[in-house]
């Protein structure tokens, strides 16, 4: 067996999904490969952002009760405009001001925004302080919740909008900048610029629009995520009244009518919630049922399990043709060594299986061959199998979309000729866009069932599909440890941090040695120490200078430290950093006393601020995540406050503000705060005292003491969290038994 096929074949599950029969009544099975199967009276595939944003704007203008938006990214500066770059109405073009204007216009309208609380890796790509634009600078009826309820290394990748629980949009398009483009994908478009007026390359993506119970199911999905992330239940979904106004935009012609829509999800196991892999199973079943053609547009092709299934199905069906559209290449260093390397392996597996001649990996290119040209960025997540299965969603054909990130795909299976014709129409329209011809021409060219015939016979001067030539994977281009973090098959857990992530992909070895991985972790610490000792860095961050400045004040030194606790506590500066710095400046026992007083005074001051603000204003500033804190300390009593301090559910300052806002009795609050802070206060003070001596007069004794304190701090944190979780589970069982 070929080397790439061997490790994949050994892991294949032996179940009914591996060879779904085309004669089966349906491959979509609720509870197996889809969550729910619901009817949409109308469904439309909206190709490219100008089409989607235009349709969405017209729908939002009709909203009466609710607008629910969930996204990997939501940017208040996103212009909701159609092909001509104009709004067609009197409201602002940008998303944030537009939603604010809608809320002002309709007092009963409630707008909920659910945004992934993104990794710092994406900070430079995102709007700075989204809460400022989407929470603070909008009416109270517009609420933003930053959703961090995912395991380490995972993201919320769903892109969903639901209007009045009656119309829903789901697919690959976020409401964010640098996504807008028209189906023409002109090399130069004056409207295709970011908020700084910087142009960007043509961008292709797809969203699906549904109504009926299919839209209601997506509303239920949003409610479940909101309840988990914001710790509050939204009002239950209401079925639209028979006489309710039709929200469907008149300009959007449905591609499908009376279609059953399957909703497939990915969700990693997290905090008691089970793992969900409906996306992966439905992909497997779609591939396993293919007869003549598979057409897929996707940003990433790295999942070798799906490549293996595709190869096996192509061996079973010698006439099966596969057309894959993706980006020309991946330009960033990280994507080049992860997603591009994974795509090379994906295609290598197909070639080694002997089916590579029936697979075409292509990218769209626009522009005259002798004039300005541009590659079109493929960001869509679409799969069409024959004329029976249509899929539009958020999931890429990569590892993380199968088991790590939160995903949502919509799948339609044709059970009648009308639906088959609708699916063919969508496929023909998408191919026609990339080839620069009409859908009717594509329909004629594919009458015999061959997509390759359309690719070979249809062409235009300004649009074309070009073969992707990634070449072979050069030595050092793929780094398994980096790939395992960028494209993990499962969330990252603490035990994996030094694991050989690529072991089961390549049993023959080749992974990085354990000593080298440990060295890579230790090296930055050593480099920082050398820089501190031999470069001007120490002049800017010299603890002796900090200590001298504090002690030079004489009796005012402790007051200066107290003032820092009070001032920095108001801006949510980490209290542990202040404790360590105070111990470093004044020594162990004076530092412990001053840090304890400073922390308690800061807690009292911010408690008073929260009490003055009240829960309404505090919710407006912080957002719905305030519920996560208030639910943890809602029960009055010293024990409740102590538990929250020992196992914090939010930063120190936020806990103080919420405690004041919900009016925890001041005595319970202060005593509970003192008890909860005491263990960490002792350890952080010892840490600061040791840290100063290590940086000024290092000795093995101090270094060993520093390590011991760190271990004790970690053990205490882990032990207290485990103890309190066990206590909560015991209380929950008692409450359930009583009920």
Secondary structure, DSSP 8 states (H G I E B T S, - for coil): --HHHHHHHTT---SGGGG--TTSS-S--BTTTBSEEEEEEEEEEEESHHHHHHHHHHHHTT-SSEEEEEES-B-TT-B---TTS--SSSS-SBHHHHHHHHHHH-TT-EEEEEEE---GGGGGGS-TTHHIIIIITS-TTEEEEEE--S-TT--B---EEEETTTEEEEES--BSSS----TT--S--TT-B-TTS-B---EE-EEEEEEHHHHHHHHHHHHHHHHHHHSS---------TTS---S-TT---SEEEEEEEEEEEE--BTTB--EEHHHHHHHHHHHT-SSEEEEE-S-B--HHHHHHHHHHHHH-TT-EEEEE--S---SHHHHHTHHHHHHHHHHHHHHTT-GGGEEEEEEEES-TTS--EE-EE---EEEETTTEEEEES--BSHHHHHTSBEEEEEEE--SHHHHHHHHHHHHHHHHHHHTS-HHHHHHHTTTS-HHHHHHH---SSEEEEE-------TTT--HHHHHHHT-SS---GGGTTS-TTTTT-TT-----HHHHHHHHHHHHHHHHHHHHHSTHHHHS-HHHHHHHHHTTTTHHHHHHHHHHHHHHHTT--HHHHHHHHHHHH-HHHHHHHHHHHHHHHHHHHHHHHHHHHHHHHHHHH-TTHHHHHHHH-S-SHHHHHHHHHT-SS-HHHHHHHHHHTT--HHHHHHHHHHHHHHHHHHHHHHHHHHHHHHHS--HHHHHHHHHHHHHHHHHHHHHHHHHHHHHHHHHHHHHHH-
